[in-house]
Amino acid sequence: MASSTLSLSLSLSLSLSSNKQQQQQQPPTPLSSFLPKPKFLHPPFNPKLISFSTPKIICASSSSSSSSSSQVMDPFVSPTQPLAPTVVDVDLGDRSYPIYIGSGLLNQPHLLQRHVHGKKVLVVTNNTVAPLYLDKVVHSLTTGNQSVSVESVILPDGEQYKDMDTLMKVFDKAIESRLDRRCTFVALGGGVIGDMCGFAAAAFLRGVNFIQIPTTVMAQVDSSVGGKTGINHRLGKNLIGAFYQPQCVLVDTDTLNTLPDRELASGFAEVIKYGLIRDAEFFEWQEKNMQALMARDPSALAYAIKRSCENKAEVVSLDEKESGLRATLNLGHTFGHAIETGVGYGQWLHGEAVAAGTVMAVDMSYRLGWIDDSIVKRVRDILKQAKLPTSPPETVTVNMFRSVMAVDKKVADGLLRLILLKGPLGNCVFTGDYDRKALDDTLHAFCKS
Amino acid sequence: MASSTLSLSLSLSLSLSSNKQQQQQQPPTPLSSFLPKPKFLHPPFNPKLISFSTPKIICASSSSSSSSSSQVMDPFVSPTQPLAPTVVDVDLGDRSYPIYIGSGLLNQPHLLQRHVHGKKVLVVTNNTVAPLYLDKVVHSLTTGNQSVSVESVILPDGEQYKDMDTLMKVFDKAIESRLDRRCTFVALGGGVIGDMCGFAAAAFLRGVNFIQIPTTVMAQVDSSVGGKTGINHRLGKNLIGAFYQPQCVLVDTDTLNTLPDRELASGFAEVIKYGLIRDAEFFEWQEKNMQALMARDPSALAYAIKRSCENKAEVVSLDEKESGLRATLNLGHTFGHAIETGVGYGQWLHGEAVAAGTVMAVDMSYRLGWIDDSIVKRVRDILKQAKLPTSPPETVTVNMFRSVMAVDKKVADGLLRLILLKGPLGNCVFTGDYDRKALDDTLHAFCKS
C-alpha cells in the first residue's frame, strides 16, 4: 500500500510541474535560441489528421524541488538532487505508459522500479551494449530493492540476428530461470533488441510485462515507442510479431555518448521523417540544427528526441493497430525494407535504408505532381547534412525491389499502399491510389533493371 | 453491401429459432430420455462464480424452414434443406464469435464464407487430416465464391511437432504465398493444429484473422474455443503463445466418424473436467451416458460437445486472460503437462495425461480433507468407463514432476497454484494456499522418487 501511494504522488508531481521548472532542466550548454517557443500542448500539426480524437499529450518536466513531500517519501532520491525527466505520455486507455527522457535517468532507480512487476526481471541486451550499461541497469533495478532478482541474456548484435533462432535464446533463458507470469522483461539496446524483447514478452507464457531502455537514437525516437514488436523473416522485415505495449520507456540520453557516428546519423532519418509527414515546424528546426545534432549537442539531441516522441505518441494514441494514420510513420520504409532485405540484413543500418527510401518516396511524390521541387531538394539537402545515403546501393535491382515490396505488410488484397508526400511541407497520404507508372519510373531512376 | 445484408439476416434466423425446431434437429437415434431438460439459459452452475458479470450464452438452433426470405437470398442453401447448426456464442465484446455445432456443417459453405476476410485463405492442417477433409474444406470455402484463393500447408501430425521449427513452416508458406493482412488462416485438425495455426495467425504480420475447424473431441469441446494459442518448449507445454480469438469455430460432428478410439476417449477427459469443476448435473449425465459416448451415439456426442462448449464459453467470457476463474479449466493439467513433458511429447495423448492428472488432483484434494471419498471413487470409475488412465506412467518420477511443475504458467512469484476440488461435486478452487505435504504425499503415492 505504501509503495502505491508513493508512486502516485511522484507521478502527480511530474505532471504538474511548471514551465519555470522545465527551463531549469536545460543542459549546461543551452541552445534555447534555436528552439521554437514551447507550444506543443496546442500542436500545429495537421489538425485534419487528429480531428477524430483528442489525445492526451503531456510534455511536462519537473525539478526535484517540485514537492518536498514526495522527496521525503522516496528512499531513492539522492541527496545530489538529480535532474527529473521530461515525461511524454502515450495515451492508450488502460495500456497507457510514460516515456521518461533525460540525462542520468539510469542513476534514478525509482523510475525503473515503479514499473517492475513481480520479483524476477530478465534483461535482454546484446554483446555491444552489455559491457557498457548492463551493470548500471542491474544496479538501478536492485538498489534499495533486494527482493528482486535479475537475470540477463546477451544476444549477438545486429539486424541479421533479429530472427527466430535468436529469439528462442530469450525463451530458453526465461524458462531455465523459471520466470513466471509476474516477471518483467527489460529491453536494453537499440531497435533490434527492443523489437525482439517486446515480442518475447508478448509470447512468453502468452504475455508478461516489459520495459524499454533504448540506447540508440533510432530506438529513442521511434522503435521503442508504440508497441510494434517482432522479428524478420528471410523474405521480409518484421513479418512475424505482435502489437504489445511496454510498461514504460526510459530514455537516458547519456547512453548516446557511446553511440558510433554511423548509428547516430541512422536515427536522424526517423527524426527527419516526423518533420516531413506531419510537423513542418520541426523540419525547419532540423534544417537549422542538423550540424548541432551531428555534433551531439546535448540540448539539441534532447529536444529532437522529445519532439519525436511527442509526434510518435500522438499518432500511436490515435491509431494503435495501424488502421490508417499510423502507417504514415512508415514514410520511406517500404522502399527501405526492400533495400535492407535485398542487400542482406545488417549490411545497411535501418535508418540508412529509410533515408534512401525516403528520397525514393519523395521522388515518386514529385513525379505524381503532388509536391513541388523545393521539397525534393530540401529532403536531399538535410539527409546529406546528416551524412545519410540518398540512393539505394547499386546491387539492389528493380526486380528485387518489386519482389520484396510484394510481401510488405501494407499490401491489402494484392494492392501495395504507400506513404507519399502531398501538398505543402508536413503533409502526406497513405494510399494505394496512384499511377503505377510513377512507381516504375522511380524504381528505374534509382536502380538497374 | 449485398453480402453484409445476407449475413445479418442469416444470423438472426439462427438466433431466433424455437424449441420445437431444436427438437427437429435431433439425430436419427434420439437419446432424449438421457438428456436433462434444457435449462441452460438459467444455468445452475456455481452462481457465486458468475456474480460479477452476466455472460450472454445463446444455445439456439434453427431449422432451414425458419425464414423463407433468408433461403431465397442465400445462394448456398441446398435444396436438400441441411440441418442448421446449434450456435453457442462466446461473448467477448467486439471480439465475440459463434461456435457452430452440428452434422454436415462442412457442406454448408455460407457458414465458413461469412467469416472469411479478404481474398486469400491459408488452411493449416496435418498429414492425417488432410487426406480426409482438406478437399471438402477447400470446396466449402470456394463454392459460389470464385474470388477467394486457398493455399494450404500440411504439417506432420503429433504433439511432438508443436514446436517453433514446425510453426515456421506456416510462416514460410504464408509469406511465399504473398498473403497480406486481409487474409484468413483456417485451422483444420485437432488441438495441436488449432493451437499452432492460432499462434501463427496472431503473429503473422502482427495479427490476421483465423477460423477454427476442430476435428477431434478434444479440440471440439475445449482447445478450439477461447483463444489460447501457442507451442511447446522442450522444458514445458504451451510456454510460448498468445491469447488470440478466432472469427468463428465450426464443429462438424461428422468429422468424428474417422477419429480413432484412443483419440475419442482422450477428448472425454476434458468433458469430464467440466462436470467436476462447475457442472455436477453434466457429470451425472456423463455417468449415465459414458457407454453411449464411447459407442459414438450421435446425439450423446452432440449433447456433450454443446454442453462443454457452453461451459467453456461462459468461463472465457468472464475471464478471457486467465486472471483467476479461467484457470479452473486446467483441473488435472499441471500434473498432466508434467506427464506429457516427462514422458516425451506425443507418447501420451493430452487427454490421457489430463485423466491421470485429474486423479492426482482429486487424490490431493481428498488428502487435504476438501472432498469426501465418494467423489474420488466416482472420478476413477468414470475415467475407467472411458478407458482412460488413472495413474501416470511408471517412468515419470517425483523429481520429474517437481521439475516440470516448477515452470508451469500457474506459478506466481515462485508459488505453484493448483486447481483442486473442494466441497460437493461440481465445486473447485484455484489456490496456492495448501499444505505442501499433501502435494508431496500425492506425488509419492503415484510415482517413484
Interface residues (C-beta under 8 A of the other chain):
Chain A: G118 K119 M164 M168 F171 D172 I175 E176 R178 D180 R181 R182 F199 A202 A203 F204 L205 R206 G207 K228 G230 H233 L235 G236 L239 I240 G241 A242 F243 K321 A406 V407 K409 V411 A412 D413 G414
Chain B: G118 K119 M164 M168 F171 D172 I175 E176 R178 D180 R181 R182 F199 A202 A203 F204 L205 R206 G207 K228 G230 H233 L235 G236 L239 I240 G241 A242 F243 K321 A406 V407 K409 V411 A412 D413 G414
